[in-house]
Amino acid sequence: MRPSDLGDLSQSNDSVPLWADEGELGKIGVARLSVGPGVAQAAYAAAQRAARELLEQGTYRALESGLPFAELNAMFAQRSTAKAE
């Protein structure tokens, strides 16, 4: 990958190619990565797919990949404990 492959990244935009991993970007001098709203956008897309499936097909298989409540609770408990220390 060459810096010119990325285009103008001086502004926040959606032009970073999904195939660019942090190792490749580091090789061309990228020092900091930010996903910005990307994680939220992915979550909204998952919610949209699940809702669409439920409405159009009457099924909810899209929810099979969700995290179990026990795992979610454990993640938040770890964060709360770390914050309190």
N, C-alpha and C positions, 0 to 999 in steps of 0.2 A: 504494500500500500504506500502511496505517496501522499504528501499533504494536499496536493492538487485534487486527489480523488474525493476529498471531503467537501470541496467547495468553500464558500465563505461561512465560517462558523463564528464570526464575530458577534452575531446576534443570536439569541435563543430561537431555535427553529427545529423543524423535524428533519433536517437534512443529513443527520449522522446515519450512515448506513447500518442496518441491523447486524451485518456481518463483521463490523469493526469491534474487536474485543479490546480490553484494556491493555493487553500486551502489545498489540499492533499499534494502538494509539500512543502508548508510551514510547515506542521506538521512533515515532515522528515528533516527539516533544510535547505531547499532551500531558500536563501535570495533574490535572484535576478533572474528574468526571462528575456530572450531575444528571440524575435521571429526571429531575424536575417533576412535572406532573405525570410522568410516564407510568409509575406504579398505579396511581389512581385511575388513569385512563385504561390500563389493562384490567383493573377490577371492574370498572364500569362496563367494559366490553364483555367480560364474563357474565355479569349480571344481565346484560342485554341478551346475550345468547341463551341463557337459562330461561328468561322470561319469554323470549320468542319461541323457544322449543315448547314450553308449557302451553302457550296460547295456540300455536300452530299444530302441534303434534299430540298434545295432551300428556307428554312424558316429561320427566325431569332428570334424565341421565346426565345432563350437564353439571349437575350438582355432585356427582360421584367423586370428583377430584377435589372437593372441598376439604379443608382441615377439620379433623374431629374437635369437638368442643374441649376435650381434655387437653389436647395439644395447644389450642388457642389460650385456654386458661393458664396453662403452665408458662407460655410465652409472656403473658401479661404479668403473671406473678413474679417472674424473674426480673422484669423491667421495674416493677414496683419496689422490689427488694433492693435492686441496684440504686434506684433513685433515693431511697431512704438512707443509704449508707453515706 
